[in-house]
Amino acid sequence: MEILHSFAPVVTPTSRVLILGTMPGAMSLAKQQYYGFPHNAFWRIMAALTGTPGVPEAYPERLAMLRRHGIALWDVCHSCRRAGSLDSNICDEAPNDVPGLLAAHPTIRAVAFNGGPALRLFKRHIGLKAVGEGRALLALPSTSPANASWSYERKLAAWMELKQWLL
């Protein structure tokens, strides 16, 4: 298995929430786009969370939507090996410098994990203390279609908790 590498963070000097995934899936890596798999609910949820009427078609517009609303985006893993796209297949992982990103962006008031695997990898490689005092930690349900036990409506309701940190 080849070594896979994540993308650069999407962040601005006014970001208020950082959303951390695990590692882009195979289709996302091929497209070079966060959440590039069309059945992943991430972009639909972000549009609803930000009050954007519909998901922007073009990827640069999707990123602009996040930036406008104070949402930063990155992954816990800088690199890993993985067959397919399932988080459970991640191995030989190395973390991104999330503590460095948080230190450089003190406006980030909450760190949200897109699914349990992102939180587990963060705890294993970085540690919750790295988030720093005064920042909220939110463990949210994965937006992936592999998380079939949660309906879109349940996922959306849970993710709406982020709204308070975006005000």
N, C-alpha and C positions, 0 to 999 in steps of 0.2 A: 504494500500500500504506500502510495506517495504521501508526502507531508502536505497538508492543506494549510492555507493561510487566510486569516480573516481580513476584513476591510478596515480602512481608517475610520476613526470615530466621526460621527456626525454631531457637531457641537458648536455652539456659539458662545460669546462672552455673556449672554443673558439666559443661557439654558437654566431651567429650574428643576427638571426631572431628567434623570438618566435611566434609560431602559437598557438592560443587559440581557442578551440572548446567550446561547452557548457558542455556536459556530454556524456560519451560513451552511445551508444544505447544498446538495449537489446542483440543483437547478439555480439557486442563488449564486453559487460560485461560477457557474457557466455564464450567467447573465451579468455577473459582477454587480449585483443589486441585493441589498438587504431585503429579505422576505420576498424573493422572486418567484416562489412557487405560487401559482394563482389561487390555489385552494386554501392557503394560509389566511386566516382572518385578520392578520396584523393591520393591513392598510385600511380595511373596512372599519376596524375598531378605532384606529387613529383618526379617521375622518369623522366618525361619530363623536369621539372624545373632544375633538377640536371644533366641532360644529361646522365642519366643511361639508357642503352639499355634494355628496358623492366622492369617490376616490379619484384623485387626479390620474389621468391616463399615463402621462409621461413620468418616468422615474425622477428626473430633476424637480418636477413640480411636487412630487410626493415628499422629497427631502425638504423642499422649501416650505411645505405645510408644517413639517415638524419644527423647523427652525423658527418660523413665525410665531409658533405657539410655545416656545421654550422647552421643546423636547429634544434631548440628546439621545443618541443611539450608538451602541457598541456591543461587543461580545466579550464574554469572559475569556475565551480562548484566543490567543494570538495564533497558535498553530496546533495541529493535532493530526493524527491518522484516523481515518474512519471509512468503513465500507458503507456505501449508501448515504442516507441522510439522517438516520435515527440517532438521537443523542446517546442512546444506550450503547452505540457502537464506537463512541469516541474513546481513543486511547492515545497514549504518549503525548498528552496535551501540555502546552506551555501557556501561561496566562498573559493577557494584556496588562499593561501598566495602568490599571484602573485607579490605584491610589494617586499616581501622578496626574492623571486626568482630573480627579476630584480636587487635588491641591491647586491645580491651575484654574479651576472653575468653581470658586467658592459660592457662586450663585445657585449651584445645584443643591436643592433642599431635600430631594428624595431620590432613592435608588430603587428601581423596580426590576424584578427578575421575571423574565418571560418563561415561566415554567420552573418546576422543581429541579430539573437537571442544571439549569443555570445557577440557581442558588447553591446547590450541592458543590458544583465545581468552584464557585466563588469561595465558599467556606473552606474547601480543601486547599486551594492554591493561594488565596489572598487573605481570607479571614474577615469576619464581620467588623472587627475593630478598625479596619482600614477605611471604612465608610466615614468614620469620624463622628464626633459628638454633634448633636443637633440635626442630623439628617435622618429622615424616616427611611425604613427598609420595608419594602412591600413585596411579598411573594404572591405573584399573580398566576392564574392558570395559563398554560401554554396556548398560544394562538394557533398552533399547528393542527392540521387535520388528524394527526396521529393521536391527539388528545380528544378522542371521540366520545368520552364519557361526559364531556361538557358541551352543551348546546351553544350555538353562537350567542343566544340571548343571555345565558349564564356567564359566558366569558365576558361579554360586553358589560354586564352589570358589575362584575368584579373589577374590570379595568377602569370603569368610571370613577373608582376610588382615587385615581390619579388627578382628577379634576381639581381637587382642593389644593394640590401642590402647584398647579399651573396658574392660579389666580395671582 
